[in-house]
Amino acid sequence: MHKVTLEVKGEAQMVKLSEKLREGRIAHKLWVEQPENTSTCIATKPYPKAEVAAFFKKLKLCK
């Protein structure tokens, strides 16, 4: 399994990505920190890169 950490510009972009993943039937979890109620990350089930690349192609690697 290969793990990748990608960067989004803000919480709104992360929530929008989660919605697109849901529409594409990609199993994932949107983590929400409590009590701040702030989205912090998205984790996907392991998929072949070809199946999920279209959803993540506009994101940059996190440094």
mmCIF file as Biopython writes it, N, C-alpha, C and O atoms, coordinates in Angstrom:
data_model
#
loop_
_atom_site.group_PDB
_atom_site.id
_atom_site.type_symbol
_atom_site.label_atom_id
_atom_site.label_alt_id
_atom_site.label_comp_id
_atom_site.label_asym_id
_atom_site.label_entity_id
_atom_site.label_seq_id
_atom_site.pdbx_PDB_ins_code
_atom_site.Cartn_x
_atom_site.Cartn_y
_atom_site.Cartn_z
_atom_site.occupancy
_atom_site.B_iso_or_equiv
_atom_site.auth_seq_id
_atom_site.auth_asym_id
_atom_site.pdbx_PDB_model_num
ATOM 1   N N  . MET A ? 1  ? 0.849   -1.172 0.000   1.0 0.0 1  A 1 
ATOM 2   C CA . MET A ? 1  ? 0.000   0.000  0.000   1.0 0.0 1  A 1 
ATOM 3   C C  . MET A ? 1  ? 0.895   1.236  0.000   1.0 0.0 1  A 1 
ATOM 4   O O  . MET A ? 1  ? 1.916   1.278  0.686   1.0 0.0 1  A 1 
ATOM 5   N N  . HIS A ? 2  ? 0.500   2.230  -0.771  1.0 0.0 2  A 1 
ATOM 6   C CA . HIS A ? 2  ? 1.255   3.478  -0.905  1.0 0.0 2  A 1 
ATOM 7   C C  . HIS A ? 2  ? 0.422   4.596  -0.297  1.0 0.0 2  A 1 
ATOM 8   O O  . HIS A ? 2  ? -0.739  4.780  -0.664  1.0 0.0 2  A 1 
ATOM 9   N N  . LYS A ? 3  ? 1.009   5.341  0.630   1.0 0.0 3  A 1 
ATOM 10  C CA . LYS A ? 3  ? 0.294   6.444  1.280   1.0 0.0 3  A 1 
ATOM 11  C C  . LYS A ? 3  ? 0.778   7.773  0.725   1.0 0.0 3  A 1 
ATOM 12  O O  . LYS A ? 3  ? 1.974   7.963  0.504   1.0 0.0 3  A 1 
ATOM 13  N N  . VAL A ? 4  ? -0.154  8.691  0.501   1.0 0.0 4  A 1 
ATOM 14  C CA . VAL A ? 4  ? 0.158   10.007 -0.042  1.0 0.0 4  A 1 
ATOM 15  C C  . VAL A ? 4  ? -0.564  11.056 0.799   1.0 0.0 4  A 1 
ATOM 16  O O  . VAL A ? 4  ? -1.727  10.879 1.162   1.0 0.0 4  A 1 
ATOM 17  N N  . THR A ? 5  ? 0.134   12.147 1.104   1.0 0.0 5  A 1 
ATOM 18  C CA . THR A ? 5  ? -0.473  13.263 1.822   1.0 0.0 5  A 1 
ATOM 19  C C  . THR A ? 5  ? -0.568  14.447 0.870   1.0 0.0 5  A 1 
ATOM 20  O O  . THR A ? 5  ? 0.445   14.952 0.386   1.0 0.0 5  A 1 
ATOM 21  N N  . LEU A ? 6  ? -1.792  14.879 0.608   1.0 0.0 6  A 1 
ATOM 22  C CA . LEU A ? 6  ? -2.037  15.984 -0.316  1.0 0.0 6  A 1 
ATOM 23  C C  . LEU A ? 6  ? -2.573  17.181 0.455   1.0 0.0 6  A 1 
ATOM 24  O O  . LEU A ? 6  ? -3.106  17.041 1.555   1.0 0.0 6  A 1 
ATOM 25  N N  . GLU A ? 7  ? -2.424  18.352 -0.136  1.0 0.0 7  A 1 
ATOM 26  C CA . GLU A ? 7  ? -2.791  19.603 0.530   1.0 0.0 7  A 1 
ATOM 27  C C  . GLU A ? 7  ? -4.001  20.243 -0.143  1.0 0.0 7  A 1 
ATOM 28  O O  . GLU A ? 7  ? -4.086  20.297 -1.369  1.0 0.0 7  A 1 
ATOM 29  N N  . VAL A ? 8  ? -4.939  20.730 0.676   1.0 0.0 8  A 1 
ATOM 30  C CA . VAL A ? 8  ? -6.064  21.525 0.174   1.0 0.0 8  A 1 
ATOM 31  C C  . VAL A ? 8  ? -5.918  22.938 0.721   1.0 0.0 8  A 1 
ATOM 32  O O  . VAL A ? 8  ? -5.205  23.163 1.699   1.0 0.0 8  A 1 
ATOM 33  N N  . LYS A ? 9  ? -6.596  23.885 0.085   1.0 0.0 9  A 1 
ATOM 34  C CA . LYS A ? 9  ? -6.440  25.292 0.464   1.0 0.0 9  A 1 
ATOM 35  C C  . LYS A ? 9  ? -7.303  25.695 1.646   1.0 0.0 9  A 1 
ATOM 36  O O  . LYS A ? 9  ? -7.065  26.738 2.254   1.0 0.0 9  A 1 
ATOM 37  N N  . GLY A ? 10 ? -8.288  24.898 1.978   1.0 0.0 10 A 1 
ATOM 38  C CA . GLY A ? 10 ? -9.138  25.253 3.109   1.0 0.0 10 A 1 
ATOM 39  C C  . GLY A ? 10 ? -10.195 24.199 3.363   1.0 0.0 10 A 1 
ATOM 40  O O  . GLY A ? 10 ? -10.317 23.219 2.628   1.0 0.0 10 A 1 
ATOM 41  N N  . GLU A ? 11 ? -10.945 24.422 4.407   1.0 0.0 11 A 1 
ATOM 42  C CA . GLU A ? 11 ? -11.982 23.463 4.795   1.0 0.0 11 A 1 
ATOM 43  C C  . GLU A ? 11 ? -13.056 23.324 3.714   1.0 0.0 11 A 1 
ATOM 44  O O  . GLU A ? 11 ? -13.568 22.227 3.490   1.0 0.0 11 A 1 
ATOM 45  N N  . ALA A ? 12 ? -13.395 24.415 3.050   1.0 0.0 12 A 1 
ATOM 46  C CA . ALA A ? 12 ? -14.427 24.364 2.008   1.0 0.0 12 A 1 
ATOM 47  C C  . ALA A ? 12 ? -14.010 23.438 0.870   1.0 0.0 12 A 1 
ATOM 48  O O  . ALA A ? 12 ? -14.832 22.676 0.362   1.0 0.0 12 A 1 
ATOM 49  N N  . GLN A ? 13 ? -12.746 23.495 0.467   1.0 0.0 13 A 1 
ATOM 50  C CA . GLN A ? 13 ? -12.258 22.628 -0.604  1.0 0.0 13 A 1 
ATOM 51  C C  . GLN A ? 13 ? -12.287 21.165 -0.157  1.0 0.0 13 A 1 
ATOM 52  O O  . GLN A ? 13 ? -12.578 20.277 -0.958  1.0 0.0 13 A 1 
ATOM 53  N N  . MET A ? 14 ? -11.986 20.912 1.113   1.0 0.0 14 A 1 
ATOM 54  C CA . MET A ? 14 ? -11.998 19.547 1.630   1.0 0.0 14 A 1 
ATOM 55  C C  . MET A ? 14 ? -13.417 18.974 1.637   1.0 0.0 14 A 1 
ATOM 56  O O  . MET A ? 14 ? -13.623 17.817 1.272   1.0 0.0 14 A 1 
ATOM 57  N N  . VAL A ? 15 ? -14.383 19.777 2.047   1.0 0.0 15 A 1 
ATOM 58  C CA . VAL A ? 15 ? -15.774 19.329 2.076   1.0 0.0 15 A 1 
ATOM 59  C C  . VAL A ? 15 ? -16.273 19.082 0.655   1.0 0.0 15 A 1 
ATOM 60  O O  . VAL A ? 15 ? -16.993 18.114 0.412   1.0 0.0 15 A 1 
ATOM 61  N N  . LYS A ? 16 ? -15.898 19.946 -0.280  1.0 0.0 16 A 1 
ATOM 62  C CA . LYS A ? 16 ? -16.289 19.776 -1.683  1.0 0.0 16 A 1 
ATOM 63  C C  . LYS A ? 16 ? -15.697 18.486 -2.251  1.0 0.0 16 A 1 
ATOM 64  O O  . LYS A ? 16 ? -16.373 17.760 -2.979  1.0 0.0 16 A 1 
ATOM 65  N N  . LEU A ? 17 ? -14.437 18.199 -1.919  1.0 0.0 17 A 1 
ATOM 66  C CA . LEU A ? 17 ? -13.793 16.961 -2.363  1.0 0.0 17 A 1 
ATOM 67  C C  . LEU A ? 17 ? -14.518 15.753 -1.784  1.0 0.0 17 A 1 
ATOM 68  O O  . LEU A ? 17 ? -14.712 14.758 -2.481  1.0 0.0 17 A 1 
ATOM 69  N N  . SER A ? 18 ? -14.916 15.826 -0.530  1.0 0.0 18 A 1 
ATOM 70  C CA . SER A ? 18 ? -15.657 14.734 0.104   1.0 0.0 18 A 1 
ATOM 71  C C  . SER A ? 18 ? -16.971 14.475 -0.631  1.0 0.0 18 A 1 
ATOM 72  O O  . SER A ? 18 ? -17.357 13.323 -0.828  1.0 0.0 18 A 1 
ATOM 73  N N  . GLU A ? 19 ? -17.652 15.531 -1.032  1.0 0.0 19 A 1 
ATOM 74  C CA . GLU A ? 19 ? -18.908 15.384 -1.775  1.0 0.0 19 A 1 
ATOM 75  C C  . GLU A ? 19 ? -18.671 14.718 -3.125  1.0 0.0 19 A 1 
ATOM 76  O O  . GLU A ? 19 ? -19.451 13.860 -3.539  1.0 0.0 19 A 1 
ATOM 77  N N  . LYS A ? 20 ? -17.592 15.109 -3.818  1.0 0.0 20 A 1 
ATOM 78  C CA . LYS A ? 20 ? -17.271 14.498 -5.113  1.0 0.0 20 A 1 
ATOM 79  C C  . LYS A ? 20 ? -16.930 13.020 -4.946  1.0 0.0 20 A 1 
ATOM 80  O O  . LYS A ? 20 ? -17.320 12.193 -5.771  1.0 0.0 20 A 1 
ATOM 81  N N  . LEU A ? 21 ? -16.204 12.687 -3.885  1.0 0.0 21 A 1 
ATOM 82  C CA . LEU A ? 21 ? -15.882 11.283 -3.621  1.0 0.0 21 A 1 
ATOM 83  C C  . LEU A ? 21 ? -17.156 10.484 -3.355  1.0 0.0 21 A 1 
ATOM 84  O O  . LEU A ? 21 ? -17.291 9.352  -3.819  1.0 0.0 21 A 1 
ATOM 85  N N  . ARG A ? 22 ? -18.084 11.072 -2.611  1.0 0.0 22 A 1 
ATOM 86  C CA . ARG A ? 22 ? -19.355 10.405 -2.322  1.0 0.0 22 A 1 
ATOM 87  C C  . ARG A ? 22 ? -20.132 10.167 -3.614  1.0 0.0 22 A 1 
ATOM 88  O O  . ARG A ? 22 ? -20.687 9.086  -3.817  1.0 0.0 22 A 1 
ATOM 89  N N  . GLU A ? 23 ? -20.175 11.176 -4.492  1.0 0.0 23 A 1 
ATOM 90  C CA . GLU A ? 23 ? -20.872 11.036 -5.771  1.0 0.0 23 A 1 
ATOM 91  C C  . GLU A ? 23 ? -20.224 9.963  -6.639  1.0 0.0 23 A 1 
ATOM 92  O O  . GLU A ? 23 ? -20.912 9.255  -7.375  1.0 0.0 23 A 1 
ATOM 93  N N  . GLY A ? 24 ? -18.890 9.842  -6.552  1.0 0.0 24 A 1 
ATOM 94  C CA . GLY A ? 24 ? -18.164 8.835  -7.323  1.0 0.0 24 A 1 
ATOM 95  C C  . GLY A ? 24 ? -18.120 7.474  -6.665  1.0 0.0 24 A 1 
ATOM 96  O O  . GLY A ? 24 ? -17.465 6.558  -7.161  1.0 0.0 24 A 1 
ATOM 97  N N  . ARG A ? 25 ? -18.819 7.338  -5.543  1.0 0.0 25 A 1 
ATOM 98  C CA . ARG A ? 25 ? -18.889 6.083  -4.790  1.0 0.0 25 A 1 
ATOM 99  C C  . ARG A ? 25 ? -17.510 5.580  -4.366  1.0 0.0 25 A 1 
ATOM 100 O O  . ARG A ? 25 ? -17.224 4.384  -4.430  1.0 0.0 25 A 1 
ATOM 101 N N  . ILE A ? 26 ? -16.659 6.516  -3.930  1.0 0.0 26 A 1 
ATOM 102 C CA . ILE A ? 26 ? -15.341 6.194  -3.391  1.0 0.0 26 A 1 
ATOM 103 C C  . ILE A ? 26 ? -15.473 6.176  -1.866  1.0 0.0 26 A 1 
ATOM 104 O O  . ILE A ? 26 ? -15.813 7.191  -1.257  1.0 0.0 26 A 1 
ATOM 105 N N  . ALA A ? 27 ? -15.203 5.024  -1.254  1.0 0.0 27 A 1 
ATOM 106 C CA . ALA A ? 27 ? -15.317 4.901  0.202   1.0 0.0 27 A 1 
ATOM 107 C C  . ALA A ? 27 ? -14.261 5.774  0.870   1.0 0.0 27 A 1 
ATOM 108 O O  . ALA A ? 27 ? -13.070 5.658  0.580   1.0 0.0 27 A 1 
ATOM 109 N N  . HIS A ? 28 ? -14.709 6.647  1.767   1.0 0.0 28 A 1 
ATOM 110 C CA . HIS A ? 28 ? -13.787 7.559  2.450   1.0 0.0 28 A 1 
ATOM 111 C C  . HIS A ? 28 ? -14.375 8.015  3.779   1.0 0.0 28 A 1 
ATOM 112 O O  . HIS A ? 28 ? -15.553 7.795  4.061   1.0 0.0 28 A 1 
ATOM 113 N N  . LYS A ? 29 ? -13.546 8.646  4.583   1.0 0.0 29 A 1 
ATOM 114 C CA . LYS A ? 29 ? -13.970 9.199  5.872   1.0 0.0 29 A 1 
ATOM 115 C C  . LYS A ? 29 ? -13.460 10.625 5.970   1.0 0.0 29 A 1 
ATOM 116 O O  . LYS A ? 29 ? -12.265 10.867 5.795   1.0 0.0 29 A 1 
ATOM 117 N N  . LEU A ? 30 ? -14.342 11.568 6.246   1.0 0.0 30 A 1 
ATOM 118 C CA . LEU A ? 30 ? -13.986 12.965 6.487   1.0 0.0 30 A 1 
ATOM 119 C C  . LEU A ? 30 ? -13.860 13.140 7.996   1.0 0.0 30 A 1 
ATOM 120 O O  . LEU A ? 30 ? -14.851 13.046 8.720   1.0 0.0 30 A 1 
ATOM 121 N N  . TRP A ? 31 ? -12.629 13.396 8.474   1.0 0.0 31 A 1 
ATOM 122 C CA . TRP A ? 31 ? -12.396 13.575 9.906   1.0 0.0 31 A 1 
ATOM 123 C C  . TRP A ? 31 ? -12.784 14.984 10.322  1.0 0.0 31 A 1 
ATOM 124 O O  . TRP A ? 31 ? -12.418 15.957 9.664   1.0 0.0 31 A 1 
ATOM 125 N N  . VAL A ? 32 ? -13.529 15.089 11.420  1.0 0.0 32 A 1 
ATOM 126 C CA . VAL A ? 32 ? -13.959 16.382 11.948  1.0 0.0 32 A 1 
ATOM 127 C C  . VAL A ? 32 ? -13.482 16.481 13.395  1.0 0.0 32 A 1 
ATOM 128 O O  . VAL A ? 32 ? -13.845 15.658 14.235  1.0 0.0 32 A 1 
ATOM 129 N N  . GLU A ? 33 ? -12.668 17.494 13.676  1.0 0.0 33 A 1 
ATOM 130 C CA . GLU A ? 33 ? -12.165 17.727 15.031  1.0 0.0 33 A 1 
ATOM 131 C C  . GLU A ? 33 ? -13.274 18.291 15.910  1.0 0.0 33 A 1 
ATOM 132 O O  . GLU A ? 33 ? -14.040 19.158 15.487  1.0 0.0 33 A 1 
ATOM 133 N N  . GLN A ? 34 ? -13.348 17.793 17.123  1.0 0.0 34 A 1 
ATOM 134 C CA . GLN A ? 34 ? -14.329 18.281 18.091  1.0 0.0 34 A 1 
ATOM 135 C C  . GLN A ? 34 ? -13.586 18.898 19.264  1.0 0.0 34 A 1 
ATOM 136 O O  . GLN A ? 34 ? -12.505 18.394 19.570  1.0 0.0 34 A 1 
ATOM 137 N N  . PRO A ? 35 ? -14.029 19.888 19.924  1.0 0.0 35 A 1 
ATOM 138 C CA . PRO A ? 35 ? -15.333 20.544 19.834  1.0 0.0 35 A 1 
ATOM 139 C C  . PRO A ? 35 ? -15.371 21.663 18.802  1.0 0.0 35 A 1 
ATOM 140 O O  . PRO A ? 35 ? -16.395 22.332 18.665  1.0 0.0 35 A 1 
ATOM 141 N N  . GLU A ? 36 ? -14.267 21.885 18.066  1.0 0.0 36 A 1 
ATOM 142 C CA . GLU A ? 36 ? -14.226 22.987 17.098  1.0 0.0 36 A 1 
ATOM 143 C C  . GLU A ? 36 ? -15.129 22.752 15.894  1.0 0.0 36 A 1 
ATOM 144 O O  . GLU A ? 36 ? -15.508 23.700 15.206  1.0 0.0 36 A 1 
ATOM 145 N N  . ASN A ? 37 ? -15.482 21.466 15.630  1.0 0.0 37 A 1 
ATOM 146 C CA . ASN A ? 37 ? -16.295 21.088 14.479  1.0 0.0 37 A 1 
ATOM 147 C C  . ASN A ? 37 ? -15.633 21.517 13.170  1.0 0.0 37 A 1 
ATOM 148 O O  . ASN A ? 37 ? -16.283 22.072 12.284  1.0 0.0 37 A 1 
ATOM 149 N N  . THR A ? 38 ? -14.314 21.247 13.063  1.0 0.0 38 A 1 
ATOM 150 C CA . THR A ? 38 ? -13.517 21.627 11.905  1.0 0.0 38 A 1 
ATOM 151 C C  . THR A ? 38 ? -13.051 20.381 11.158  1.0 0.0 38 A 1 
ATOM 152 O O  . THR A ? 38 ? -12.494 19.469 11.768  1.0 0.0 38 A 1 
ATOM 153 N N  . SER A ? 39 ? -13.272 20.331 9.846   1.0 0.0 39 A 1 
ATOM 154 C CA . SER A ? 39 ? -12.782 19.215 9.035   1.0 0.0 39 A 1 
ATOM 155 C C  . SER A ? 39 ? -11.269 19.295 8.943   1.0 0.0 39 A 1 
ATOM 156 O O  . SER A ? 39 ? -10.719 20.356 8.651   1.0 0.0 39 A 1 
ATOM 157 N N  . THR A ? 40 ? -10.583 18.165 9.194   1.0 0.0 40 A 1 
ATOM 158 C CA . THR A ? 40 ? -9.121  18.185 9.211   1.0 0.0 40 A 1 
ATOM 159 C C  . THR A ? 40 ? -8.477  17.281 8.178   1.0 0.0 40 A 1 
ATOM 160 O O  . THR A ? 40 ? -7.368  17.575 7.731   1.0 0.0 40 A 1 
ATOM 161 N N  . CYS A ? 41 ? -9.126  16.187 7.775   1.0 0.0 41 A 1 
ATOM 162 C CA . CYS A ? 41 ? -8.517  15.321 6.762   1.0 0.0 41 A 1 
ATOM 163 C C  . CYS A ? 41 ? -9.552  14.381 6.162   1.0 0.0 41 A 1 
ATOM 164 O O  . CYS A ? 41 ? -10.656 14.215 6.681   1.0 0.0 41 A 1 
ATOM 165 N N  . ILE A ? 42 ? -9.151  13.768 5.044   1.0 0.0 42 A 1 
ATOM 166 C CA . ILE A ? 42 ? -9.960  12.747 4.378   1.0 0.0 42 A 1 
ATOM 167 C C  . ILE A ? 42 ? -9.082  11.516 4.223   1.0 0.0 42 A 1 
ATOM 168 O O  . ILE A ? 42 ? -7.932  11.614 3.795   1.0 0.0 42 A 1 
ATOM 169 N N  . ALA A ? 43 ? -9.626  10.367 4.571   1.0 0.0 43 A 1 
ATOM 170 C CA . ALA A ? 43 ? -8.925  9.097  4.367   1.0 0.0 43 A 1 
ATOM 171 C C  . ALA A ? 43 ? -9.782  8.237  3.442   1.0 0.0 43 A 1 
ATOM 172 O O  . ALA A ? 43 ? -10.993 8.130  3.636   1.0 0.0 43 A 1 
ATOM 173 N N  . THR A ? 44 ? -9.159  7.629  2.444   1.0 0.0 44 A 1 
ATOM 174 C CA . THR A ? 44 ? -9.886  6.753  1.528   1.0 0.0 44 A 1 
ATOM 175 C C  . THR A ? 44 ? -9.502  5.303  1.778   1.0 0.0 44 A 1 
ATOM 176 O O  . THR A ? 44 ? -8.433  5.010  2.314   1.0 0.0 44 A 1 
ATOM 177 N N  . LYS A ? 45 ? -10.369 4.427  1.390   1.0 0.0 45 A 1 
ATOM 178 C CA . LYS A ? 45 ? -10.078 3.006  1.382   1.0 0.0 45 A 1 
ATOM 179 C C  . LYS A ? 45 ? -8.994  2.790  0.329   1.0 0.0 45 A 1 
ATOM 180 O O  . LYS A ? 45 ? -8.933  3.559  -0.631  1.0 0.0 45 A 1 
ATOM 181 N N  . PRO A ? 46 ? -8.137  1.780  0.465   1.0 0.0 46 A 1 
ATOM 182 C CA . PRO A ? 46 ? -7.127  1.538  -0.577  1.0 0.0 46 A 1 
ATOM 183 C C  . PRO A ? 46 ? -7.792  1.206  -1.924  1.0 0.0 46 A 1 
ATOM 184 O O  . PRO A ? 46 ? -8.604  0.286  -2.022  1.0 0.0 46 A 1 
ATOM 185 N N  . TYR A ? 47 ? -7.434  1.962  -2.935  1.0 0.0 47 A 1 
ATOM 186 C CA . TYR A ? 47 ? -7.927  1.766  -4.298  1.0 0.0 47 A 1 
ATOM 187 C C  . TYR A ? 47 ? -6.738  1.766  -5.249  1.0 0.0 47 A 1 
ATOM 188 O O  . TYR A ? 47 ? -5.702  2.351  -4.937  1.0 0.0 47 A 1 
ATOM 189 N N  . PRO A ? 48 ? -6.871  1.113  -6.417  1.0 0.0 48 A 1 
ATOM 190 C CA . PRO A ? 48 ? -5.845  1.288  -7.450  1.0 0.0 48 A 1 
ATOM 191 C C  . PRO A ? 48 ? -5.795  2.764  -7.859  1.0 0.0 48 A 1 
ATOM 192 O O  . PRO A ? 48 ? -6.827  3.431  -7.937  1.0 0.0 48 A 1 
ATOM 193 N N  . LYS A ? 49 ? -4.602  3.257  -8.114  1.0 0.0 49 A 1 
ATOM 194 C CA . LYS A ? 49 ? -4.413  4.673  -8.435  1.0 0.0 49 A 1 
ATOM 195 C C  . LYS A ? 49 ? -5.296  5.116  -9.597  1.0 0.0 49 A 1 
ATOM 196 O O  . LYS A ? 49 ? -5.820  6.230  -9.589  1.0 0.0 49 A 1 
ATOM 197 N N  . ALA A ? 50 ? -5.463  4.260  -10.586 1.0 0.0 50 A 1 
ATOM 198 C CA . ALA A ? 50 ? -6.256  4.613  -11.766 1.0 0.0 50 A 1 
ATOM 199 C C  . ALA A ? 50 ? -7.712  4.934  -11.411 1.0 0.0 50 A 1 
ATOM 200 O O  . ALA A ? 50 ? -8.351  5.731  -12.098 1.0 0.0 50 A 1 
ATOM 201 N N  . GLU A ? 51 ? -8.240  4.324  -10.353 1.0 0.0 51 A 1 
ATOM 202 C CA . GLU A ? 51 ? -9.638  4.544  -9.974  1.0 0.0 51 A 1 
ATOM 203 C C  . GLU A ? 51 ? -9.868  5.875  -9.264  1.0 0.0 51 A 1 
ATOM 204 O O  . GLU A ? 51 ? -10.958 6.440  -9.359  1.0 0.0 51 A 1 
ATOM 205 N N  . VAL A ? 52 ? -8.859  6.386  -8.555  1.0 0.0 52 A 1 
ATOM 206 C CA . VAL A ? 52 ? -9.059  7.594  -7.750  1.0 0.0 52 A 1 
ATOM 207 C C  . VAL A ? 52 ? -8.258  8.802  -8.230  1.0 0.0 52 A 1 
ATOM 208 O O  . VAL A ? 52 ? -8.456  9.903  -7.718  1.0 0.0 52 A 1 
ATOM 209 N N  . ALA A ? 53 ? -7.376  8.628  -9.182  1.0 0.0 53 A 1 
ATOM 210 C CA . ALA A ? 53 ? -6.496  9.717  -9.629  1.0 0.0 53 A 1 
ATOM 211 C C  . ALA A ? 53 ? -7.278  10.941 -10.104 1.0 0.0 53 A 1 
ATOM 212 O O  . ALA A ? 53 ? -6.854  12.071 -9.860  1.0 0.0 53 A 1 
ATOM 213 N N  . ALA A ? 54 ? -8.393  10.739 -10.767 1.0 0.0 54 A 1 
ATOM 214 C CA . ALA A ? 54 ? -9.173  11.867 -11.295 1.0 0.0 54 A 1 
ATOM 215 C C  . ALA A ? 54 ? -9.688  12.782 -10.178 1.0 0.0 54 A 1 
ATOM 216 O O  . ALA A ? 54 ? -9.843  13.984 -10.395 1.0 0.0 54 A 1 
ATOM 217 N N  . PHE A ? 55 ? -9.950  12.238 -9.002  1.0 0.0 55 A 1 
ATOM 218 C CA . PHE A ? 55 ? -10.469 13.037 -7.890  1.0 0.0 55 A 1 
ATOM 219 C C  . PHE A ? 55 ? -9.380  13.892 -7.243  1.0 0.0 55 A 1 
ATOM 220 O O  . PHE A ? 55 ? -9.670  14.950 -6.685  1.0 0.0 55 A 1 
ATOM 221 N N  . PHE A ? 56 ? -8.130  13.434 -7.318  1.0 0.0 56 A 1 
ATOM 222 C CA . PHE A ? 56 ? -7.041  14.092 -6.597  1.0 0.0 56 A 1 
ATOM 223 C C  . PHE A ? 56 ? -6.022  14.786 -7.496  1.0 0.0 56 A 1 
ATOM 224 O O  . PHE A ? 56 ? -5.037  15.326 -6.993  1.0 0.0 56 A 1 
ATOM 225 N N  . LYS A ? 57 ? -6.231  14.786 -8.806  1.0 0.0 57 A 1 
ATOM 226 C CA . LYS A ? 57 ? -5.210  15.291 -9.727  1.0 0.0 57 A 1 
ATOM 227 C C  . LYS A ? 57 ? -4.908  16.780 -9.561  1.0 0.0 57 A 1 
ATOM 228 O O  . LYS A ? 57 ? -3.810  17.211 -9.913  1.0 0.0 57 A 1 
ATOM 229 N N  . LYS A ? 58 ? -5.834  17.578 -9.041  1.0 0.0 58 A 1 
ATOM 230 C CA . LYS A ? 58 ? -5.604  19.024 -8.899  1.0 0.0 58 A 1 
ATOM 231 C C  . LYS A ? 58 ? -4.927  19.393 -7.583  1.0 0.0 58 A 1 
ATOM 232 O O  . LYS A ? 58 ? -4.600  20.561 -7.368  1.0 0.0 58 A 1 
ATOM 233 N N  . LEU A ? 59 ? -4.711  18.423 -6.703  1.0 0.0 59 A 1 
ATOM 234 C CA . LEU A ? 59 ? -4.101  18.691 -5.398  1.0 0.0 59 A 1 
ATOM 235 C C  . LEU A ? 59 ? -2.592  18.503 -5.463  1.0 0.0 59 A 1 
ATOM 236 O O  . LEU A ? 59 ? -2.088  17.685 -6.233  1.0 0.0 59 A 1 
ATOM 237 N N  . LYS A ? 60 ? -1.877  19.270 -4.644  1.0 0.0 60 A 1 
ATOM 238 C CA . LYS A ? 60 ? -0.417  19.192 -4.594  1.0 0.0 60 A 1 
ATOM 239 C C  . LYS A ? 60 ? 0.011   18.357 -3.396  1.0 0.0 60 A 1 
ATOM 240 O O  . LYS A ? 60 ? -0.729  18.224 -2.421  1.0 0.0 60 A 1 
ATOM 241 N N  . LEU A ? 61 ? 1.223   17.794 -3.481  1.0 0.0 61 A 1 
ATOM 242 C CA . LEU A ? 61 ? 1.789   17.074 -2.347  1.0 0.0 61 A 1 
ATOM 243 C C  . LEU A ? 61 ? 2.010   18.035 -1.189  1.0 0.0 61 A 1 
ATOM 244 O O  . LEU A ? 61 ? 2.438   19.171 -1.392  1.0 0.0 61 A 1 
ATOM 245 N N  . CYS A ? 62 ? 1.722   17.586 0.007   1.0 0.0 62 A 1 
ATOM 246 C CA . CYS A ? 62 ? 1.935   18.402 1.203   1.0 0.0 62 A 1 
ATOM 247 C C  . CYS A ? 62 ? 3.398   18.300 1.610   1.0 0.0 62 A 1 
ATOM 248 O O  . CYS A ? 62 ? 3.944   17.200 1.699   1.0 0.0 62 A 1 
ATOM 249 N N  . LYS A ? 63 ? 4.034   19.441 1.856   1.0 0.0 63 A 1 
ATOM 250 C CA . LYS A ? 63 ? 5.454   19.444 2.228   1.0 0.0 63 A 1 
ATOM 251 C C  . LYS A ? 63 ? 5.629   19.799 3.675   1.0 0.0 63 A 1 
ATOM 252 O O  . LYS A ? 63 ? 6.756   19.851 4.167   1.0 0.0 63 A 1 
#
